[in-house]
Amino acid sequence: MRMLNLGAGPKWKNPDWLVLDHKIMKRRDCAWRLPFPNEHFDIIFSSHMVEHIPHSKIDEVLFECNRCLKSDGLLRLVCPDLEIVANAYTNKDIALMERFIVEDPTIRKDLGIGGSFMNFLISNGSDSLLISRNGELIAGYAHLYAYDFEMMKNLLDRNGFKQATKCQFLESSNKIFNEPLHPTNQPAEWRDECHWASYEELTGFDRDPLTSLFVEAKKDFIPEKRRSQFGAPSVRGLDPINFSFRSMLYAFFTFSGFKIKRTIETKGEYFFNLMQRIFKRFVRSFKL
Ligand SMILES: C[S@@+](CC[C@H](N)C(=O)[O-])C[C@H]1O[C@@H](n2cnc3c(N)ncnc32)[C@H](O)[C@@H]1O
C-alpha cells in the first residue's frame, strides 16, 4: 500500500507513509503541485490543511489528490467544521466556544465569541503572505477559509470523487484511521494538546473531535483541470493587470529589508564571529 499524509507537519512520523508539507520540502512542491506520478497512492490523508489553502487553489489541490490516487483510492480530509463553529457563534454558546478553545488553544479570545469564531476561518501564520495593492506587506496567514460538509461534497464531486461521506471522529471505511493523533511516546488515545506531555514526534490521524469535519471519498473519474492560478486574464483577484509592477518591487525590497534585519537580530552573534574571522584572515594575509 502506498499512502500519503498531505500537510502532515514537520513532527509527524510513520514509516509506512510518505509525507508532503510545504514547510519541510526543499523544492517548490506543495499541495497543489504534488511531485508524484499519476495513480501512485492507495490512500491520501490530510488533516487541518485544507483551511490553509487559498480558496482559489482548493480545486487544484483536490485535482492533484485525484490524479495521484489509484482508481477507487481513498481520500480522507479533516478540517474545522464551519457548521459546528458557526452554530456555536449564532447560538452565542460561550461555554461551547470555551471548550473549542481548550481543544485548540491558539484560537483568539480577546474579541469575544465573534473573534474566536472568525479565528477558525482566518488566522495569522506562515503559509500565505498578504500584500496590499500598493505593495505593503500586511501579514502571513494560516487559516484562509472554512468548509461545511455540503461545500466539501460539491468540491469532491466536481473533482472526480464519489461517495463523499461525513464520518465521525475515528470512523472510517479503513481501520488504519482508528488511531487518533498523539505523541509517539504516549498512549494511542485522543487527548487535548494541552494534556500532552513533552514530545519529539507525533503519529496517528484524526484530531480535534469537537470542532472537526471528517470526510471520506473515493476516486471515481479523472476530472477536467480547473485553472484558477494568478495570471488568469479578467478574473477577479487573479488578473495581474490590476496590480502594479512598481508596488510588487516595493514589496520585494521591503520584505528583503525585514528579512535581513531579523536574520541579523536572531543570528547576530554568528554574523559577528564570521566578520571577525574574515577580518583576521584579511589582516594575516596583509602581514604576509
Ligand atoms: C495546522 S497544521 C496541521 C498539521 C497536521 N496535519 C495536524 O493535523 O496536526 C497545517 C499544515 O499544513 C501545511 N500546509 C499549509 N499549506 C500547505 C500547502 N500549500 N502545501 C503543503 N502543506 C501545506 C503547513 O505547513 C502545516 O504543517
The ligand as a Gaussian input file, in Angstrom:
#p B3LYP/6-31G(d) Opt

LIG

0 1
 C       -2.378000      23.108000      11.246000
 S       -1.082000      22.256000      10.515000
 C       -1.703000      20.600000      10.587000
 C       -0.629000      19.583000      10.783000
 C       -1.155000      18.149000      10.947000
 N       -1.705000      17.642000       9.723000
 C       -2.136000      18.052000      12.075000
 O       -3.308000      17.765000      11.817000
 O       -1.731000      18.270000      13.218000
 C       -1.201000      22.640000       8.788000
 C       -0.064000      22.075000       7.975000
 O       -0.364000      22.256000       6.594000
 C        0.832000      22.648000       5.945000
 N        0.464000      23.380000       4.716000
 C       -0.210000      24.539000       4.635000
 N       -0.345000      24.918000       3.353000
 C        0.268000      23.964000       2.602000
 C        0.482000      23.773000       1.197000
 N        0.058000      24.672000       0.324000
 N        1.158000      22.683000       0.795000
 C        1.618000      21.783000       1.693000
 N        1.449000      21.893000       3.017000
 C        0.780000      22.971000       3.471000
 C        1.561000      23.515000       6.941000
 O        2.937000      23.610000       6.664000
 C        1.263000      22.814000       8.248000
 O        2.249000      21.888000       8.605000

